[in-house]
């Protein structure tokens, strides 16, 4: 059974408008947070690799080296 009253229709329209406002506000705050993060990364010279917990040159080392000493971190082929 579907409700037909105009009061319910009006409340649903208000709810849709609020949902849209909420989504827009969340998106704006997310963009602002990302901009702040990027600014801090630039300020402190933090790379994406460091952010992910990797050293800046670790990607190239991992692909070229066959062996790695877990104690010293030394690599060789």
mmCIF file of the N, C-alpha and C atoms, coordinates in Angstrom:
data_MODEL
# 
_entry.id   MODEL 
# 
loop_
_atom_site.group_PDB 
_atom_site.id 
_atom_site.type_symbol 
_atom_site.label_atom_id 
_atom_site.label_alt_id 
_atom_site.label_comp_id 
_atom_site.label_asym_id 
_atom_site.label_entity_id 
_atom_site.label_seq_id 
_atom_site.pdbx_PDB_ins_code 
_atom_site.Cartn_x 
_atom_site.Cartn_y 
_atom_site.Cartn_z 
_atom_site.occupancy 
_atom_site.B_iso_or_equiv 
_atom_site.pdbx_formal_charge 
_atom_site.auth_seq_id 
_atom_site.auth_comp_id 
_atom_site.auth_asym_id 
_atom_site.auth_atom_id 
_atom_site.pdbx_PDB_model_num 
ATOM 1   N N  . UNK A 1 1  ? 0.845  -1.174  0.000  1.00 0.00 ? 1  UNK A N  1 
ATOM 2   C CA . UNK A 1 1  ? 0.000  0.000   0.000  1.00 0.00 ? 1  UNK A CA 1 
ATOM 3   C C  . UNK A 1 1  ? 0.898  1.247   0.000  1.00 0.00 ? 1  UNK A C  1 
ATOM 4   N N  . UNK A 1 2  ? 0.726  2.100   -0.932 1.00 0.00 ? 2  UNK A N  1 
ATOM 5   C CA . UNK A 1 2  ? 1.515  3.323   -1.042 1.00 0.00 ? 2  UNK A CA 1 
ATOM 6   C C  . UNK A 1 2  ? 0.771  4.465   -0.376 1.00 0.00 ? 2  UNK A C  1 
ATOM 7   N N  . UNK A 1 3  ? 1.522  5.256   0.373  1.00 0.00 ? 3  UNK A N  1 
ATOM 8   C CA . UNK A 1 3  ? 0.927  6.431   1.011  1.00 0.00 ? 3  UNK A CA 1 
ATOM 9   C C  . UNK A 1 3  ? 0.773  7.529   -0.024 1.00 0.00 ? 3  UNK A C  1 
ATOM 10  N N  . UNK A 1 4  ? -0.350 8.233   0.025  1.00 0.00 ? 4  UNK A N  1 
ATOM 11  C CA . UNK A 1 4  ? -0.681 9.198   -1.010 1.00 0.00 ? 4  UNK A CA 1 
ATOM 12  C C  . UNK A 1 4  ? -0.777 10.641  -0.507 1.00 0.00 ? 4  UNK A C  1 
ATOM 13  N N  . UNK A 1 5  ? -0.707 10.872  0.789  1.00 0.00 ? 5  UNK A N  1 
ATOM 14  C CA . UNK A 1 5  ? -0.987 12.224  1.297  1.00 0.00 ? 5  UNK A CA 1 
ATOM 15  C C  . UNK A 1 5  ? 0.067  13.227  0.836  1.00 0.00 ? 5  UNK A C  1 
ATOM 16  N N  . UNK A 1 6  ? -0.382 14.457  0.714  1.00 0.00 ? 6  UNK A N  1 
ATOM 17  C CA . UNK A 1 6  ? 0.521  15.526  0.273  1.00 0.00 ? 6  UNK A CA 1 
ATOM 18  C C  . UNK A 1 6  ? 1.577  15.819  1.339  1.00 0.00 ? 6  UNK A C  1 
ATOM 19  N N  . UNK A 1 7  ? 1.227  15.575  2.576  1.00 0.00 ? 7  UNK A N  1 
ATOM 20  C CA . UNK A 1 7  ? 2.171  15.790  3.671  1.00 0.00 ? 7  UNK A CA 1 
ATOM 21  C C  . UNK A 1 7  ? 3.373  14.856  3.528  1.00 0.00 ? 7  UNK A C  1 
ATOM 22  N N  . UNK A 1 8  ? 3.112  13.601  3.191  1.00 0.00 ? 8  UNK A N  1 
ATOM 23  C CA . UNK A 1 8  ? 4.185  12.629  2.998  1.00 0.00 ? 8  UNK A CA 1 
ATOM 24  C C  . UNK A 1 8  ? 5.024  13.002  1.789  1.00 0.00 ? 8  UNK A C  1 
ATOM 25  N N  . UNK A 1 9  ? 4.381  13.419  0.720  1.00 0.00 ? 9  UNK A N  1 
ATOM 26  C CA . UNK A 1 9  ? 5.111  13.844  -0.477 1.00 0.00 ? 9  UNK A CA 1 
ATOM 27  C C  . UNK A 1 9  ? 6.003  15.034  -0.172 1.00 0.00 ? 9  UNK A C  1 
ATOM 28  N N  . UNK A 1 10 ? 5.506  15.961  0.620  1.00 0.00 ? 10 UNK A N  1 
ATOM 29  C CA . UNK A 1 10 ? 6.284  17.145  0.988  1.00 0.00 ? 10 UNK A CA 1 
ATOM 30  C C  . UNK A 1 10 ? 7.494  16.747  1.844  1.00 0.00 ? 10 UNK A C  1 
ATOM 31  N N  . UNK A 1 11 ? 7.279  15.856  2.792  1.00 0.00 ? 11 UNK A N  1 
ATOM 32  C CA . UNK A 1 11 ? 8.387  15.400  3.638  1.00 0.00 ? 11 UNK A CA 1 
ATOM 33  C C  . UNK A 1 11 ? 9.437  14.641  2.820  1.00 0.00 ? 11 UNK A C  1 
ATOM 34  N N  . UNK A 1 12 ? 9.007  13.849  1.867  1.00 0.00 ? 12 UNK A N  1 
ATOM 35  C CA . UNK A 1 12 ? 9.959  13.135  1.001  1.00 0.00 ? 12 UNK A CA 1 
ATOM 36  C C  . UNK A 1 12 ? 10.780 14.112  0.165  1.00 0.00 ? 12 UNK A C  1 
ATOM 37  N N  . UNK A 1 13 ? 10.155 15.158  -0.326 1.00 0.00 ? 13 UNK A N  1 
ATOM 38  C CA . UNK A 1 13 ? 10.873 16.173  -1.104 1.00 0.00 ? 13 UNK A CA 1 
ATOM 39  C C  . UNK A 1 13 ? 11.901 16.873  -0.220 1.00 0.00 ? 13 UNK A C  1 
ATOM 40  N N  . UNK A 1 14 ? 11.520 17.170  1.019  1.00 0.00 ? 14 UNK A N  1 
ATOM 41  C CA . UNK A 1 14 ? 12.466 17.788  1.948  1.00 0.00 ? 14 UNK A CA 1 
ATOM 42  C C  . UNK A 1 14 ? 13.635 16.848  2.235  1.00 0.00 ? 14 UNK A C  1 
ATOM 43  N N  . UNK A 1 15 ? 13.308 15.570  2.400  1.00 0.00 ? 15 UNK A N  1 
ATOM 44  C CA . UNK A 1 15 ? 14.346 14.578  2.664  1.00 0.00 ? 15 UNK A CA 1 
ATOM 45  C C  . UNK A 1 15 ? 15.323 14.479  1.486  1.00 0.00 ? 15 UNK A C  1 
ATOM 46  N N  . UNK A 1 16 ? 14.823 14.481  0.275  1.00 0.00 ? 16 UNK A N  1 
ATOM 47  C CA . UNK A 1 16 ? 15.680 14.428  -0.907 1.00 0.00 ? 16 UNK A CA 1 
ATOM 48  C C  . UNK A 1 16 ? 16.576 15.654  -0.985 1.00 0.00 ? 16 UNK A C  1 
ATOM 49  N N  . UNK A 1 17 ? 16.019 16.820  -0.673 1.00 0.00 ? 17 UNK A N  1 
ATOM 50  C CA . UNK A 1 17 ? 16.808 18.049  -0.694 1.00 0.00 ? 17 UNK A CA 1 
ATOM 51  C C  . UNK A 1 17 ? 17.910 18.000  0.364  1.00 0.00 ? 17 UNK A C  1 
ATOM 52  N N  . UNK A 1 18 ? 17.570 17.505  1.553  1.00 0.00 ? 18 UNK A N  1 
ATOM 53  C CA . UNK A 1 18 ? 18.568 17.378  2.622  1.00 0.00 ? 18 UNK A CA 1 
ATOM 54  C C  . UNK A 1 18 ? 19.643 16.356  2.266  1.00 0.00 ? 18 UNK A C  1 
ATOM 55  N N  . UNK A 1 19 ? 19.245 15.248  1.649  1.00 0.00 ? 19 UNK A N  1 
ATOM 56  C CA . UNK A 1 19 ? 20.216 14.235  1.234  1.00 0.00 ? 19 UNK A CA 1 
ATOM 57  C C  . UNK A 1 19 ? 21.204 14.814  0.221  1.00 0.00 ? 19 UNK A C  1 
ATOM 58  N N  . UNK A 1 20 ? 20.688 15.642  -0.691 1.00 0.00 ? 20 UNK A N  1 
ATOM 59  C CA . UNK A 1 20 ? 21.547 16.274  -1.694 1.00 0.00 ? 20 UNK A CA 1 
ATOM 60  C C  . UNK A 1 20 ? 22.512 17.248  -1.026 1.00 0.00 ? 20 UNK A C  1 
ATOM 61  N N  . UNK A 1 21 ? 22.013 18.042  -0.099 1.00 0.00 ? 21 UNK A N  1 
ATOM 62  C CA . UNK A 1 21 ? 22.871 18.987  0.626  1.00 0.00 ? 21 UNK A CA 1 
ATOM 63  C C  . UNK A 1 21 ? 23.947 18.249  1.410  1.00 0.00 ? 21 UNK A C  1 
ATOM 64  N N  . UNK A 1 22 ? 23.559 17.170  2.046  1.00 0.00 ? 22 UNK A N  1 
ATOM 65  C CA . UNK A 1 22 ? 24.497 16.371  2.834  1.00 0.00 ? 22 UNK A CA 1 
ATOM 66  C C  . UNK A 1 22 ? 25.604 15.804  1.952  1.00 0.00 ? 22 UNK A C  1 
ATOM 67  N N  . UNK A 1 23 ? 25.254 15.265  0.811  1.00 0.00 ? 23 UNK A N  1 
ATOM 68  C CA . UNK A 1 23 ? 26.244 14.698  -0.105 1.00 0.00 ? 23 UNK A CA 1 
ATOM 69  C C  . UNK A 1 23 ? 27.204 15.773  -0.602 1.00 0.00 ? 23 UNK A C  1 
ATOM 70  N N  . UNK A 1 24 ? 26.676 16.953  -0.936 1.00 0.00 ? 24 UNK A N  1 
ATOM 71  C CA . UNK A 1 24 ? 27.518 18.052  -1.410 1.00 0.00 ? 24 UNK A CA 1 
ATOM 72  C C  . UNK A 1 24 ? 28.478 18.522  -0.322 1.00 0.00 ? 24 UNK A C  1 
ATOM 73  N N  . UNK A 1 25 ? 27.987 18.620  0.904  1.00 0.00 ? 25 UNK A N  1 
ATOM 74  C CA . UNK A 1 25 ? 28.822 19.062  2.013  1.00 0.00 ? 25 UNK A CA 1 
ATOM 75  C C  . UNK A 1 25 ? 29.924 18.046  2.316  1.00 0.00 ? 25 UNK A C  1 
ATOM 76  N N  . UNK A 1 26 ? 29.582 16.761  2.297  1.00 0.00 ? 26 UNK A N  1 
ATOM 77  C CA . UNK A 1 26 ? 30.583 15.715  2.524  1.00 0.00 ? 26 UNK A CA 1 
ATOM 78  C C  . UNK A 1 26 ? 31.664 15.771  1.448  1.00 0.00 ? 26 UNK A C  1 
ATOM 79  N N  . UNK A 1 27 ? 31.260 15.957  0.201  1.00 0.00 ? 27 UNK A N  1 
ATOM 80  C CA . UNK A 1 27 ? 32.222 16.040  -0.903 1.00 0.00 ? 27 UNK A CA 1 
ATOM 81  C C  . UNK A 1 27 ? 33.139 17.249  -0.726 1.00 0.00 ? 27 UNK A C  1 
ATOM 82  N N  . UNK A 1 28 ? 32.578 18.381  -0.343 1.00 0.00 ? 28 UNK A N  1 
ATOM 83  C CA . UNK A 1 28 ? 33.369 19.598  -0.143 1.00 0.00 ? 28 UNK A CA 1 
ATOM 84  C C  . UNK A 1 28 ? 34.383 19.403  0.994  1.00 0.00 ? 28 UNK A C  1 
ATOM 85  N N  . UNK A 1 29 ? 33.944 18.808  2.108  1.00 0.00 ? 29 UNK A N  1 
ATOM 86  C CA . UNK A 1 29 ? 34.841 18.575  3.236  1.00 0.00 ? 29 UNK A CA 1 
ATOM 87  C C  . UNK A 1 29 ? 35.938 17.570  2.878  1.00 0.00 ? 29 UNK A C  1 
ATOM 88  N N  . UNK A 1 30 ? 35.596 16.563  2.094  1.00 0.00 ? 30 UNK A N  1 
ATOM 89  C CA . UNK A 1 30 ? 36.595 15.585  1.665  1.00 0.00 ? 30 UNK A CA 1 
ATOM 90  C C  . UNK A 1 30 ? 37.656 16.250  0.794  1.00 0.00 ? 30 UNK A C  1 
ATOM 91  N N  . UNK A 1 31 ? 37.225 17.081  -0.151 1.00 0.00 ? 31 UNK A N  1 
ATOM 92  C CA . UNK A 1 31 ? 38.179 17.815  -1.003 1.00 0.00 ? 31 UNK A CA 1 
ATOM 93  C C  . UNK A 1 31 ? 39.074 18.707  -0.162 1.00 0.00 ? 31 UNK A C  1 
ATOM 94  N N  . UNK A 1 32 ? 38.493 19.385  0.822  1.00 0.00 ? 32 UNK A N  1 
ATOM 95  C CA . UNK A 1 32 ? 39.262 20.274  1.692  1.00 0.00 ? 32 UNK A CA 1 
ATOM 96  C C  . UNK A 1 32 ? 40.297 19.469  2.484  1.00 0.00 ? 32 UNK A C  1 
ATOM 97  N N  . UNK A 1 33 ? 39.910 18.325  3.014  1.00 0.00 ? 33 UNK A N  1 
ATOM 98  C CA . UNK A 1 33 ? 40.837 17.487  3.770  1.00 0.00 ? 33 UNK A CA 1 
ATOM 99  C C  . UNK A 1 33 ? 41.977 17.012  2.880  1.00 0.00 ? 33 UNK A C  1 
ATOM 100 N N  . UNK A 1 34 ? 41.651 16.592  1.659  1.00 0.00 ? 34 UNK A N  1 
ATOM 101 C CA . UNK A 1 34 ? 42.698 16.144  0.732  1.00 0.00 ? 34 UNK A CA 1 
ATOM 102 C C  . UNK A 1 34 ? 43.653 17.284  0.395  1.00 0.00 ? 34 UNK A C  1 
ATOM 103 N N  . UNK A 1 35 ? 43.123 18.477  0.179  1.00 0.00 ? 35 UNK A N  1 
ATOM 104 C CA . UNK A 1 35 ? 43.983 19.625  -0.103 1.00 0.00 ? 35 UNK A CA 1 
ATOM 105 C C  . UNK A 1 35 ? 44.920 19.921  1.065  1.00 0.00 ? 35 UNK A C  1 
ATOM 106 N N  . UNK A 1 36 ? 44.409 19.800  2.284  1.00 0.00 ? 36 UNK A N  1 
ATOM 107 C CA . UNK A 1 36 ? 45.236 20.019  3.464  1.00 0.00 ? 36 UNK A CA 1 
ATOM 108 C C  . UNK A 1 36 ? 46.318 18.958  3.586  1.00 0.00 ? 36 UNK A C  1 
ATOM 109 N N  . UNK A 1 37 ? 45.977 17.716  3.294  1.00 0.00 ? 37 UNK A N  1 
ATOM 110 C CA . UNK A 1 37 ? 46.950 16.623  3.348  1.00 0.00 ? 37 UNK A CA 1 
ATOM 111 C C  . UNK A 1 37 ? 48.057 16.853  2.332  1.00 0.00 ? 37 UNK A C  1 
ATOM 112 N N  . UNK A 1 38 ? 47.681 17.194  1.110  1.00 0.00 ? 38 UNK A N  1 
ATOM 113 C CA . UNK A 1 38 ? 48.673 17.441  0.054  1.00 0.00 ? 38 UNK A CA 1 
ATOM 114 C C  . UNK A 1 38 ? 49.571 18.615  0.438  1.00 0.00 ? 38 UNK A C  1 
ATOM 115 N N  . UNK A 1 39 ? 48.995 19.656  0.994  1.00 0.00 ? 39 UNK A N  1 
ATOM 116 C CA . UNK A 1 39 ? 49.788 20.817  1.408  1.00 0.00 ? 39 UNK A CA 1 
ATOM 117 C C  . UNK A 1 39 ? 50.799 20.429  2.484  1.00 0.00 ? 39 UNK A C  1 
ATOM 118 N N  . UNK A 1 40 ? 50.379 19.634  3.465  1.00 0.00 ? 40 UNK A N  1 
ATOM 119 C CA . UNK A 1 40 ? 51.296 19.184  4.517  1.00 0.00 ? 40 UNK A CA 1 
ATOM 120 C C  . UNK A 1 40 ? 52.382 18.270  3.945  1.00 0.00 ? 40 UNK A C  1 
ATOM 121 N N  . UNK A 1 41 ? 52.011 17.406  3.009  1.00 0.00 ? 41 UNK A N  1 
ATOM 122 C CA . UNK A 1 41 ? 53.007 16.531  2.384  1.00 0.00 ? 41 UNK A CA 1 
ATOM 123 C C  . UNK A 1 41 ? 54.066 17.368  1.674  1.00 0.00 ? 41 UNK A C  1 
ATOM 124 N N  . UNK A 1 42 ? 53.639 18.398  0.970  1.00 0.00 ? 42 UNK A N  1 
ATOM 125 C CA . UNK A 1 42 ? 54.585 19.275  0.272  1.00 0.00 ? 42 UNK A CA 1 
ATOM 126 C C  . UNK A 1 42 ? 55.445 20.049  1.262  1.00 0.00 ? 42 UNK A C  1 
ATOM 127 N N  . UNK A 1 43 ? 54.815 20.533  2.314  1.00 0.00 ? 43 UNK A N  1 
ATOM 128 C CA . UNK A 1 43 ? 55.529 21.316  3.330  1.00 0.00 ? 43 UNK A CA 1 
ATOM 129 C C  . UNK A 1 43 ? 56.643 20.503  3.981  1.00 0.00 ? 43 UNK A C  1 
ATOM 130 N N  . UNK A 1 44 ? 56.366 19.219  4.256  1.00 0.00 ? 44 UNK A N  1 
ATOM 131 C CA . UNK A 1 44 ? 57.332 18.366  4.932  1.00 0.00 ? 44 UNK A CA 1 
ATOM 132 C C  . UNK A 1 44 ? 58.129 17.476  3.977  1.00 0.00 ? 44 UNK A C  1 
ATOM 133 N N  . UNK A 1 45 ? 57.872 17.600  2.674  1.00 0.00 ? 45 UNK A N  1 
ATOM 134 C CA . UNK A 1 45 ? 58.606 16.809  1.693  1.00 0.00 ? 45 UNK A CA 1 
ATOM 135 C C  . UNK A 1 45 ? 58.296 15.326  1.779  1.00 0.00 ? 45 UNK A C  1 
ATOM 136 N N  . UNK A 1 46 ? 57.055 14.980  2.062  1.00 0.00 ? 46 UNK A N  1 
ATOM 137 C CA . UNK A 1 46 ? 56.648 13.581  2.186  1.00 0.00 ? 46 UNK A CA 1 
ATOM 138 C C  . UNK A 1 46 ? 56.173 13.087  0.829  1.00 0.00 ? 46 UNK A C  1 
ATOM 139 N N  . UNK A 1 47 ? 56.735 11.957  0.388  1.00 0.00 ? 47 UNK A N  1 
ATOM 140 C CA . UNK A 1 47 ? 56.333 11.381  -0.902 1.00 0.00 ? 47 UNK A CA 1 
ATOM 141 C C  . UNK A 1 47 ? 55.179 10.406  -0.709 1.00 0.00 ? 47 UNK A C  1 
ATOM 142 N N  . UNK A 1 48 ? 54.580 10.032  -1.805 1.00 0.00 ? 48 UNK A N  1 
ATOM 143 C CA . UNK A 1 48 ? 53.507 9.030   -1.769 1.00 0.00 ? 48 UNK A CA 1 
ATOM 144 C C  . UNK A 1 48 ? 54.044 7.715   -1.222 1.00 0.00 ? 48 UNK A C  1 
ATOM 145 N N  . UNK A 1 49 ? 55.257 7.339   -1.647 1.00 0.00 ? 49 UNK A N  1 
ATOM 146 C CA . UNK A 1 49 ? 55.857 6.092   -1.154 1.00 0.00 ? 49 UNK A CA 1 
ATOM 147 C C  . UNK A 1 49 ? 56.027 6.115   0.356  1.00 0.00 ? 49 UNK A C  1 
ATOM 148 N N  . UNK A 1 50 ? 56.475 7.236   0.898  1.00 0.00 ? 50 UNK A N  1 
ATOM 149 C CA . UNK A 1 50 ? 56.627 7.348   2.345  1.00 0.00 ? 50 UNK A CA 1 
ATOM 150 C C  . UNK A 1 50 ? 55.269 7.258   3.032  1.00 0.00 ? 50 UNK A C  1 
ATOM 151 N N  . UNK A 1 51 ? 54.280 7.877   2.438  1.00 0.00 ? 51 UNK A N  1 
ATOM 152 C CA . UNK A 1 51 ? 52.937 7.834   2.989  1.00 0.00 ? 51 UNK A CA 1 
ATOM 153 C C  . UNK A 1 51 ? 52.422 6.399   3.057  1.00 0.00 ? 51 UNK A C  1 
ATOM 154 N N  . UNK A 1 52 ? 52.817 5.603   2.066  1.00 0.00 ? 52 UNK A N  1 
ATOM 155 C CA . UNK A 1 52 ? 52.391 4.208   2.015  1.00 0.00 ? 52 UNK A CA 1 
ATOM 156 C C  . UNK A 1 52 ? 53.300 3.295   2.847  1.00 0.00 ? 52 UNK A C  1 
ATOM 157 N N  . UNK A 1 53 ? 54.296 3.890   3.521  1.00 0.00 ? 53 UNK A N  1 
ATOM 158 C CA . UNK A 1 53 ? 55.175 3.107   4.370  1.00 0.00 ? 53 UNK A CA 1 
ATOM 159 C C  . UNK A 1 53 ? 56.365 2.514   3.636  1.00 0.00 ? 53 UNK A C  1 
ATOM 160 N N  . UNK A 1 54 ? 56.672 3.025   2.456  1.00 0.00 ? 54 UNK A N  1 
ATOM 161 C CA . UNK A 1 54 ? 57.811 2.544   1.680  1.00 0.00 ? 54 UNK A CA 1 
ATOM 162 C C  . UNK A 1 54 ? 58.837 3.652   1.543  1.00 0.00 ? 54 UNK A C  1 
ATOM 163 N N  . UNK A 1 55 ? 60.087 3.244   1.396  1.00 0.00 ? 55 UNK A N  1 
ATOM 164 C CA . UNK A 1 55 ? 61.134 4.224   1.121  1.00 0.00 ? 55 UNK A CA 1 
ATOM 165 C C  . UNK A 1 55 ? 60.989 4.680   -0.315 1.00 0.00 ? 55 UNK A C  1 
ATOM 166 N N  . UNK A 1 56 ? 61.492 5.864   -0.625 1.00 0.00 ? 56 UNK A N  1 
ATOM 167 C CA . UNK A 1 56 ? 61.343 6.446   -1.961 1.00 0.00 ? 56 UNK A CA 1 
ATOM 168 C C  . UNK A 1 56 ? 61.944 5.564   -3.039 1.00 0.00 ? 56 UNK A C  1 
ATOM 169 N N  . UNK A 1 57 ? 63.067 4.912   -2.763 1.00 0.00 ? 57 UNK A N  1 
ATOM 170 C CA . UNK A 1 57 ? 63.720 4.102   -3.791 1.00 0.00 ? 57 UNK A CA 1 
ATOM 171 C C  . UNK A 1 57 ? 63.421 2.616   -3.654 1.00 0.00 ? 57 UNK A C  1 
ATOM 172 N N  . UNK A 1 58 ? 62.513 2.245   -2.773 1.00 0.00 ? 58 UNK A N  1 
ATOM 173 C CA . UNK A 1 58 ? 62.259 0.829   -2.527 1.00 0.00 ? 58 UNK A CA 1 
ATOM 174 C C  . UNK A 1 58 ? 61.626 0.122   -3.722 1.00 0.00 ? 58 UNK A C  1 
ATOM 175 N N  . UNK A 1 59 ? 60.844 0.837   -4.531 1.00 0.00 ? 59 UNK A N  1 
ATOM 176 C CA . UNK A 1 59 ? 60.208 0.198   -5.680 1.00 0.00 ? 59 UNK A CA 1 
ATOM 177 C C  . UNK A 1 59 ? 61.232 -0.279  -6.690 1.00 0.00 ? 59 UNK A C  1 
ATOM 178 N N  . UNK A 1 60 ? 62.223 0.558   -6.987 1.00 0.00 ? 60 UNK A N  1 
ATOM 179 C CA . UNK A 1 60 ? 63.228 0.152   -7.965 1.00 0.00 ? 60 UNK A CA 1 
ATOM 180 C C  . UNK A 1 60 ? 64.104 -0.948  -7.398 1.00 0.00 ? 60 UNK A C  1 
ATOM 181 N N  . UNK A 1 61 ? 64.422 -0.888  -6.107 1.00 0.00 ? 61 UNK A N  1 
ATOM 182 C CA . UNK A 1 61 ? 65.239 -1.924  -5.478 1.00 0.00 ? 61 UNK A CA 1 
ATOM 183 C C  . UNK A 1 61 ? 64.533 -3.273  -5.482 1.00 0.00 ? 61 UNK A C  1 
ATOM 184 N N  . UNK A 1 62 ? 63.241 -3.270  -5.196 1.00 0.00 ? 62 UNK A N  1 
ATOM 185 C CA . UNK A 1 62 ? 62.495 -4.521  -5.137 1.00 0.00 ? 62 UNK A CA 1 
ATOM 186 C C  . UNK A 1 62 ? 62.467 -5.225  -6.485 1.00 0.00 ? 62 UNK A C  1 
ATOM 187 N N  . UNK A 1 63 ? 62.406 -4.467  -7.569 1.00 0.00 ? 63 UNK A N  1 
ATOM 188 C CA . UNK A 1 63 ? 62.307 -5.070  -8.890 1.00 0.00 ? 63 UNK A CA 1 
ATOM 189 C C  . UNK A 1 63 ? 63.650 -5.525  -9.424 1.00 0.00 ? 63 UNK A C  1 
ATOM 190 N N  . UNK A 1 64 ? 64.746 -4.870  -9.029 1.00 0.00 ? 64 UNK A N  1 
ATOM 191 C CA . UNK A 1 64 ? 66.045 -5.221  -9.585 1.00 0.00 ? 64 UNK A CA 1 
ATOM 192 C C  . UNK A 1 64 ? 66.805 -6.220  -8.726 1.00 0.00 ? 64 UNK A C  1 
ATOM 193 N N  . UNK A 1 65 ? 66.578 -6.261  -7.437 1.00 0.00 ? 65 UNK A N  1 
ATOM 194 C CA . UNK A 1 65 ? 67.324 -7.147  -6.552 1.00 0.00 ? 65 UNK A CA 1 
ATOM 195 C C  . UNK A 1 65 ? 66.610 -8.492  -6.399 1.00 0.00 ? 65 UNK A C  1 
ATOM 196 N N  . UNK A 1 66 ? 67.433 -9.568  -6.400 1.00 0.00 ? 66 UNK A N  1 
ATOM 197 C CA . UNK A 1 66 ? 66.866 -10.902 -6.174 1.00 0.00 ? 66 UNK A CA 1 
ATOM 198 C C  . UNK A 1 66 ? 66.830 -11.249 -4.692 1.00 0.00 ? 66 UNK A C  1 
ATOM 199 N N  . UNK A 1 67 ? 67.826 -10.760 -3.950 1.00 0.00 ? 67 UNK A N  1 
ATOM 200 C CA . UNK A 1 67 ? 67.961 -11.123 -2.542 1.00 0.00 ? 67 UNK A CA 1 
ATOM 201 C C  . UNK A 1 67 ? 68.029 -9.870  -1.686 1.00 0.00 ? 67 UNK A C  1 
ATOM 202 N N  . UNK A 1 68 ? 67.527 -10.010 -0.454 1.00 0.00 ? 68 UNK A N  1 
ATOM 203 C CA . UNK A 1 68 ? 67.545 -8.885  0.476  1.00 0.00 ? 68 UNK A CA 1 
ATOM 204 C C  . UNK A 1 68 ? 67.830 -9.405  1.867  1.00 0.00 ? 68 UNK A C  1 
ATOM 205 N N  . UNK A 1 69 ? 68.790 -8.776  2.541  1.00 0.00 ? 69 UNK A N  1 
ATOM 206 C CA . UNK A 1 69 ? 69.125 -9.129  3.927  1.00 0.00 ? 69 UNK A CA 1 
ATOM 207 C C  . UNK A 1 69 ? 68.091 -8.448  4.835  1.00 0.00 ? 69 UNK A C  1 
ATOM 208 N N  . UNK A 1 70 ? 67.292 -9.229  5.563  1.00 0.00 ? 70 UNK A N  1 
ATOM 209 C CA . UNK A 1 70 ? 66.249 -8.625  6.391  1.00 0.00 ? 70 UNK A CA 1 
ATOM 210 C C  . UNK A 1 70 ? 66.800 -7.807  7.555  1.00 0.00 ? 70 UNK A C  1 
ATOM 211 N N  . UNK A 1 71 ? 68.020 -8.074  7.967  1.00 0.00 ? 71 UNK A N  1 
ATOM 212 C CA . UNK A 1 71 ? 68.607 -7.352  9.093  1.00 0.00 ? 71 UNK A CA 1 
ATOM 213 C C  . UNK A 1 71 ? 69.147 -5.992  8.639  1.00 0.00 ? 71 UNK A C  1 
ATOM 214 N N  . UNK A 1 72 ? 69.964 -5.994  7.590  1.00 0.00 ? 72 UNK A N  1 
ATOM 215 C CA . UNK A 1 72 ? 70.607 -4.759  7.144  1.00 0.00 ? 72 UNK A CA 1 
ATOM 216 C C  . UNK A 1 72 ? 69.837 -4.044  6.053  1.00 0.00 ? 72 UNK A C  1 
ATOM 217 N N  . UNK A 1 73 ? 68.992 -4.767  5.320  1.00 0.00 ? 73 UNK A N  1 
ATOM 218 C CA . UNK A 1 73 ? 68.276 -4.178  4.210  1.00 0.00 ? 73 UNK A CA 1 
ATOM 219 C C  . UNK A 1 73 ? 69.079 -4.188  2.927  1.00 0.00 ? 73 UNK A C  1 
ATOM 220 N N  . UNK A 1 74 ? 70.288 -4.732  2.971  1.00 0.00 ? 74 UNK A N  1 
ATOM 221 C CA . UNK A 1 74 ? 71.134 -4.811  1.771  1.00 0.00 ? 74 UNK A CA 1 
ATOM 222 C C  . UNK A 1 74 ? 70.490 -5.734  0.734  1.00 0.00 ? 74 UNK A C  1 
ATOM 223 N N  . UNK A 1 75 ? 70.650 -5.373  -0.532 1.00 0.00 ? 75 UNK A N  1 
ATOM 224 C CA . UNK A 1 75 ? 70.104 -6.194  -1.613 1.00 0.00 ? 75 UNK A CA 1 
ATOM 225 C C  . UNK A 1 75 ? 71.199 -6.573  -2.585 1.00 0.00 ? 75 UNK A C  1 
ATOM 226 N N  . UNK A 1 76 ? 70.989 -7.689  -3.292 1.00 0.00 ? 76 UNK A N  1 
ATOM 227 C CA . UNK A 1 76 ? 71.917 -8.138  -4.325 1.00 0.00 ? 76 UNK A CA 1 
ATOM 228 C C  . UNK A 1 76 ? 71.200 -9.080  -5.270 1.00 0.00 ? 76 UNK A C  1 
ATOM 229 N N  . UNK A 1 77 ? 71.840 -9.323  -6.412 1.00 0.00 ? 77 UNK A N  1 
ATOM 230 C CA . UNK A 1 77 ? 71.244 -10.208 -7.418 1.00 0.00 ? 77 UNK A CA 1 
ATOM 231 C C  . UNK A 1 77 ? 72.042 -11.485 -7.557 1.00 0.00 ? 77 UNK A C  1 
# 
